[in-house]
Amino acid sequence: MAGTTASPAASATATAVASGSQAPSPTATTAATSSAPTGTTQVLVGFGTGNAPEQIPVQEALASAYEGARPGATIEFLRIPDTDEAQRKLGLLIAGGDAPDVVLPTGLFGISLYLDQDVWLDLSQLMAASGVGMEIFHEATHRAARAVNYYGPDSQSVVG
């Protein structure tokens, strides 16, 4: 979110979970950690299939791997099973200056909803510095993550 510190590994993990793709291994998503953040990273899960029973254990395992690789880091899930309620809650959190660090899954609609409000970060440089490329994510996520509907078909941004 704008104004927050985003971890490329956490963001990559969120994108992978959101995409429904095969989740990257914890080693791959936690490689570049010399300046890893500590403290609590709040993850809002409330859109699409994010709270599907088969996704929750994967999300929890990725969170545990992240926390294990970063002493002092904690992942806190804010789960809202109803998409409409999640959208309302996210809007209130953003308006109140207390936006979550990661939102998943968002999809093209969710990304587009807040794109012109300076809510999302461009993760492309963080991903490049961490050695995380878009090729590890399901092809269907690329259009949304690159926000081609906003930045154009040649976008190299990775919105998250």
N, C-alpha and C positions, 0 to 999 in steps of 0.2 A: 504494500500500500504506500501511497505517497507519504513521505516523511518518516517512514519506518526503515529499520535495517532489515534487509531481506537477505537470507542466506541462499546462495545458489543451490545448495544441496536440498534445502527444505523446499525451495520453489520447484526444483526439478522433480523432487519426490511428489509434491502436490500435483504437478502437471501429469506425471506418470499415473498416479492413482486416478486423477480426474479423467484421463484418457481411456481408462479401462485397458490399457496396454499391459504387456508383461512388465511388471515393476522391475526397474534396474536393481542390481544387487546393492546391498548396503555399502559394500566397498566402493563401487562405482560412484555412488551418490555422496560419499563422505570423504573423498580423496583429498581435496584441497581445504585443509582445516586449520592452517597455522594461525589465522586470525579469526577463528570461528567465534561467533557470538555466544554469550552465555545468557542466562535468564530464561524467561518464559516466552515461547513463541505460540501465539494463539492461532488456531486453525478453525475457521468456520466451515462446517460441513452441512450443507442444507439444500443443495441444488441437484437436480437430475438423480443419478443413482448413487450419490456419495454415501448415503446411509444404508445402502443395500447390504443385507447380512453377509454376503460373500466378500464385500470390500472392506468391512470394518476390521477383520483380523489382519489384512494386508496393511492397512493404514497404521494399525497399532504396532505391527512388526517393524515397519519403516520408522515409526516414531521412536521405538525402543532402540533400534540400531543407531539412529541419529543421536539420541541422548547418550548412548553408550560410548560413542566416539567423541563426545564433547562434554567433559565434566562440567557441571554447572548449568547445562542447557536442559530445558524441559519443554516438551510439546504438550499443549493443553487443547483438547478438542472441544469446540462449542458445537454440539450436534442439534440441528433443528430439522426434524423429519419432513415438515411441510414446506414445499418450495415457496409458496406465496408468503408464508410467515418468515422464511429465511430472507427473502428479498426485502420485506419490511424491516426486519431486524438489522440487516446489513446497512440499509439506508439510514436508520437511526444511529447506528454505531459510527458511520462515516460522518454524519451531520454533527454528532456529539464529540468528534475528535478522538474517538476511541475505536478506530477501525481495527479489525483483526489483521494479523500479519500475513496470513495466507487464507484464501477463499477457494474452496473446491467442492465439486467440480463446477466450473462456470460456463463453459461452452461459448459458442459464438454470441448468443444472446446476452449472457451475463457480462462478457468482456465488453461488448458494444454498449451495454446499458450505462457504464460509467467511464467509457474511454475518453470522452471529451470533458470530463470533470477532474482530470489529473489525479485519478485514484490509483491506477495501475502503474507499476514500474516497468521500464524497459530492461529486461533481464539478459539481453544478448551479451553484453560485456561481462557480466557476472558468470554467465554460462561458459563463455569462451575462456575466461581466466581459470575456471574450474575443470576445463576439459570436457564439459557436458555439451553434446551436440544434439540438434533436433532429431537426428536419425534414430535415437534411442526411443523416441516417442511414436505412438501410433500415427500413421499418415493422416488420419481424419482430424487430428488435433492441430496440424500445422497451419491451416487457414485461419483458425480462431486465434492461435497464439501469435501469428504474424499480423493479425488485425488488417488483413488485406482490404476489407470493406472500408477501412478508415484511412490507412496509409497507402493503399494502392497495391497492385499485383506484384510489384518488385520489392515489397517491404522486407527489410532484414531485421526489423524489430522483433523482439519476443516479449509479448505483453504478459504480465503476470502480477 
